[in-house]
Structure formats: structure tokens, C-alpha cells
Amino acid sequence: MNEPKMVVVEYLEDALRSRRTIRVNGKEICGEIISEQRAILGERRGKWRILRDIPEQVHETRMMRSESPLTKEEVFGLEKNPNGTYKTKRIKKKRIAWLQDAVLTGGTEISCQEVVRVGEDCGFEICAITQKVPPREIWTMMMGCDIAILNNLWAFFPAQMQMIMKLIYSEGIPYVKYEHDHRELGRLEFSRALFQHSKLNVFLSPIHKENHVKALGCDGICLPLAINTEFFRVNGGAQREEGTALVCNVRNFKSWTNLQAYIEHYSKIKFTILAVDPPIRGENVISQPLIPYEQMPDFYGKFEYLVHLLDGWGAGERVVFEAALCGCKVVANERVGHMSWGKNLSNTEDLRAWLTQASYDFWKEIDKIV
């Protein structure tokens, strides 16, 4: 079998430029050495450009966190032939088991898709494991991975959960707990061990982390929820109506005292709630069914405000950042996890750069572990 041809690419996306440097002809650029097939695909998407006609012997590369450059052999995965020429050997990718519920496509699932996309762009091999995978296959898949990322684990059947727990506790498979909400605080006996024995816990906001640290005696880092920031932009053609507000994620199993009080106080604002039969009432309130995710950027562009007022805790709440990136003024209280970051949501360019970088920062943390 022919080994893949390796080429040098120079990063064009700002989020990628912080990852790695390459020395070419004595000059450092932001880029890396990857397979030609992957390089061509990325070049078409505008992620990087291929540096063509570069002699192999002039390349040195190093990760941004590394002090010394790699040798030519390390860079290209080369083995030396007896006659002094080189032959290519396959470069082993870091293999990740990605465990998550697959019941519906909500905010968590959309965020996971974005993180996985970035991880694959960064060169990780990611194996998805959901409750649709039989226990024996879970065993085989996880045993073949360098580390497991545990996301929401509520839809897995008992036999599957027993297998996962055996793998991480008895077999010692290293894992990271990537938390997306506060539900684990409802099963403390199970969650305390899960969070305390992980290699890393990742939370979506400072208050999200604080709530878990207090309850579980664990530690971790905070990274904002993953968003495809290029998808959420101000649509110049949209007609934004003054005195209007959009309200999302109003679920009937939660209480909405703060939101109801706000709507009653601001009676001159017209509120549109994306929900069927929402638990919010008022003469200034209309409701409509949820719309497809693909239509949300244009829909945000119709409203002056995004109002998100919670009674309970929210880990992050992606609608806050989505709406801000699309030009809405955000009204949210301290119960909304993402507000604890203290970001200026009206500065959309800074917000966009920060959110874009977050998924890459996640994989930098994983790279440190494996």
C-alpha cells in the first residue's frame, strides 16, 4: 500500500494560527505538515494554503508549547534506508473515544458536532460511541483509543453504563468529563467519583465550574460552549424591528418567574417565544413553533433583543452568544452561565475570535494528556 504524501500548509484561519509553527527556509510560519489529500480539502475551504515546491530537507516543525524543534525524521515520520535515502512510515494519530447521548439534536449535540469537527481538523481520530452501540463494541472501541471524552451519559442502557464504568475504573482507560449542564448534581454518589477520577473536567462557564466544584469536590477548567461562529453573523438584508424581543428555550418543566415578571414590566415590547403552548402569558406575547437550526441566524436578525432570564442555573446557554453574534442586544440574568464570563457581548468581533478559539483550546488540553 502506498503511504500518503505529506505536504506543508500555512494556516489562514486565525484560530489555527496559534496552534503550531513551522520553519521553512529559515523562516517561521504558522502551519504544519499533513497528508496531501487532507491539505487539498482544507485549502478548498480556506483554512490554509499549500506551500508547493518546498524541499523536504529544509523543514523543521514544533508545537507552540514545545521548546525544541523536531528532527526531519520526526517531522515526516521517516525511516532511513541502508543507502541513505528515507522511506516514509505511518504517523500514528491520537485516537479519541467520544461518548454522548444520541436522542435528539439540541444545543449540546450541535456543540459536540462542532468540537468533533475541529478535533478532526486538528488531526485527531475520533470514534463516536452512543447508546446505539452494543456493550461488547463499546469495549472494543474504547480499548483501542488513547483517551475517552465523556459527554452527557443519560440515554445509555444499564449494561452499556456498566461496561463504560468497568473500562474507566477497572481497566484504567483515561477519560475527560466534558460537562454540558447541571444534571450530574442530581446523582451525587455516582458523579462525585466520576469527576474526581477524571484526567480533566471541562465546564462551560465560571459559575458552571463553581457549582460543580462545591458539590463534587472536583476541579477543572472552563471553556465556552462550542459555536460555529462563521454561521452566526449579522444579516445586512434582515429587517430588524425595534421594540421586539426573542425568547428561546422556554421548556414547560422549568419555572419562569423571572421571565414572566420581565415581560409584564416591559409591556411595550413585543415578545416572540419559540415554543408550542409556552408557560408564559401576556398581551404582548406571541408564540410560534421552533424553526430549523439552519434558519436561526436570519431569525435572530429580525429582533432588537434576545431575552434569556432563568430561575434555575444554566451551564452556558448557547442562544446568548448566537444572538449576540447576530447583532441582538442581550438581556440575561446571573443564572445564565455564560454571563459569568463577564464578556462585552456587543463587541462581536472580539466575541467571535474568543469563541472560535475555544474549541481549539479544548483539543490543546486533550493533547497535553495524551
Secondary structure in CASP SS format (residue, H / E / C, confidence):
PFRMAT SS
TARGET T0000
AUTHOR 0000-0000-0000
METHOD secondary structure of the structure
MODEL  1
M C 1.00
N C 1.00
E C 1.00
P C 1.00
K C 1.00
M E 1.00
V E 1.00
V E 1.00
V E 1.00
E E 1.00
Y E 1.00
L C 1.00
E C 1.00
D H 1.00
A H 1.00
L H 1.00
R H 1.00
S C 1.00
R C 1.00
R E 1.00
T E 1.00
I E 1.00
R E 1.00
V E 1.00
N C 1.00
G C 1.00
K E 1.00
E E 1.00
I E 1.00
C E 1.00
G E 1.00
E E 1.00
I E 1.00
I E 1.00
S E 1.00
E H 1.00
Q H 1.00
R H 1.00
A H 1.00
I H 1.00
L H 1.00
G H 1.00
E H 1.00
R H 1.00
R C 1.00
G C 1.00
K C 1.00
W E 1.00
R E 1.00
I E 1.00
L E 1.00
R C 1.00
D C 1.00
I C 1.00
P C 1.00
E H 1.00
Q H 1.00
V H 1.00
H E 1.00
E E 1.00
T E 1.00
R E 1.00
M E 1.00
M C 1.00
R C 1.00
S C 1.00
E C 1.00
S C 1.00
P C 1.00
L C 1.00
T C 1.00
K H 1.00
E H 1.00
E H 1.00
V H 1.00
F H 1.00
G C 1.00
L E 1.00
E E 1.00
K E 1.00
N C 1.00
P C 1.00
N C 1.00
G C 1.00
T C 1.00
Y E 1.00
K E 1.00
T E 1.00
K C 1.00
R C 1.00
I C 1.00
K C 1.00
K C 1.00
K C 1.00
R E 1.00
I E 1.00
A E 1.00
W E 1.00
L E 1.00
Q C 1.00
D C 1.00
A C 1.00
V C 1.00
L C 1.00
T C 1.00
G C 1.00
G H 1.00
T H 1.00
E H 1.00
I H 1.00
S H 1.00
C H 1.00
Q H 1.00
E H 1.00
V H 1.00
V H 1.00
R H 1.00
V H 1.00
G H 1.00
E H 1.00
D H 1.00
C C 1.00
G C 1.00
F C 1.00
E E 1.00
I E 1.00
C E 1.00
A E 1.00
I E 1.00
T C 1.00
Q C 1.00
K C 1.00
V C 1.00
P C 1.00
P H 1.00
R H 1.00
E H 1.00
I H 1.00
W H 1.00
T H 1.00
M H 1.00
M H 1.00
M H 1.00
G C 1.00
C C 1.00
D C 1.00
I E 1.00
A E 1.00
I E 1.00
L E 1.00
N C 1.00
N C 1.00
L C 1.00
W C 1.00
A C 1.00
F C 1.00
F C 1.00
P H 1.00
A H 1.00
Q H 1.00
M H 1.00
Q H 1.00
M H 1.00
I H 1.00
M H 1.00
K H 1.00
L H 1.00
I H 1.00
Y H 1.00
S H 1.00
E C 1.00
G C 1.00
I C 1.00
P C 1.00
Y E 1.00
V E 1.00
K E 1.00
Y E 1.00
E C 1.00
H C 1.00
D C 1.00
H C 1.00
R H 1.00
E H 1.00
L H 1.00
G H 1.00
R C 1.00
L H 1.00
E H 1.00
F H 1.00
S H 1.00
R H 1.00
A H 1.00
L H 1.00
F H 1.00
Q H 1.00
H C 1.00
S C 1.00
K C 1.00
L E 1.00
N E 1.00
V E 1.00
F E 1.00
L C 1.00
S C 1.00
P H 1.00
I H 1.00
H H 1.00
K H 1.00
E H 1.00
N H 1.00
H H 1.00
V H 1.00
K H 1.00
A H 1.00
L H 1.00
G C 1.00
C C 1.00
D C 1.00
G C 1.00
I E 1.00
C E 1.00
L C 1.00
P C 1.00
L C 1.00
A C 1.00
I C 1.00
N C 1.00
T C 1.00
E C 1.00
F C 1.00
F C 1.00
R C 1.00
V C 1.00
N C 1.00
G C 1.00
G C 1.00
A C 1.00
Q C 1.00
R C 1.00
E E 1.00
E E 1.00
G E 1.00
T E 1.00
A E 1.00
L E 1.00
V E 1.00
C C 1.00
N C 1.00
V C 1.00
R C 1.00
N C 1.00
F C 1.00
K C 1.00
S C 1.00
W C 1.00
T H 1.00
N H 1.00
L H 1.00
Q H 1.00
A H 1.00
Y H 1.00
I H 1.00
E H 1.00
H H 1.00
Y C 1.00
S C 1.00
K C 1.00
I C 1.00
K E 1.00
F E 1.00
T E 1.00
I E 1.00
L E 1.00
A C 1.00
V C 1.00
D C 1.00
P C 1.00
P C 1.00
I C 1.00
R C 1.00
G C 1.00
E C 1.00
N C 1.00
V E 1.00
I E 1.00
S E 1.00
Q E 1.00
P C 1.00
L C 1.00
I C 1.00
P C 1.00
Y H 1.00
E H 1.00
Q H 1.00
M H 1.00
P H 1.00
D H 1.00
F H 1.00
Y H 1.00
G C 1.00
K C 1.00
F E 1.00
E E 1.00
Y E 1.00
L E 1.00
V E 1.00
H E 1.00
L C 1.00
L C 1.00
D C 1.00
G C 1.00
W C 1.00
G E 1.00
A C 1.00
G C 1.00
E C 1.00
R H 1.00
V H 1.00
V H 1.00
F H 1.00
E H 1.00
A H 1.00
A H 1.00
L H 1.00
C C 1.00
G C 1.00
C C 1.00
K E 1.00
V E 1.00
V E 1.00
A E 1.00
N C 1.00
E C 1.00
R C 1.00
V E 1.00
G H 1.00
H H 1.00
M H 1.00
S H 1.00
W H 1.00
G C 1.00
K C 1.00
N C 1.00
L C 1.00
S C 1.00
N C 1.00
T H 1.00
E H 1.00
D H 1.00
L H 1.00
R H 1.00
A H 1.00
W H 1.00
L H 1.00
T H 1.00
Q H 1.00
A H 1.00
S H 1.00
Y H 1.00
D H 1.00
F H 1.00
W H 1.00
K H 1.00
E H 1.00
I H 1.00
D H 1.00
K H 1.00
I H 1.00
V C 1.00
END
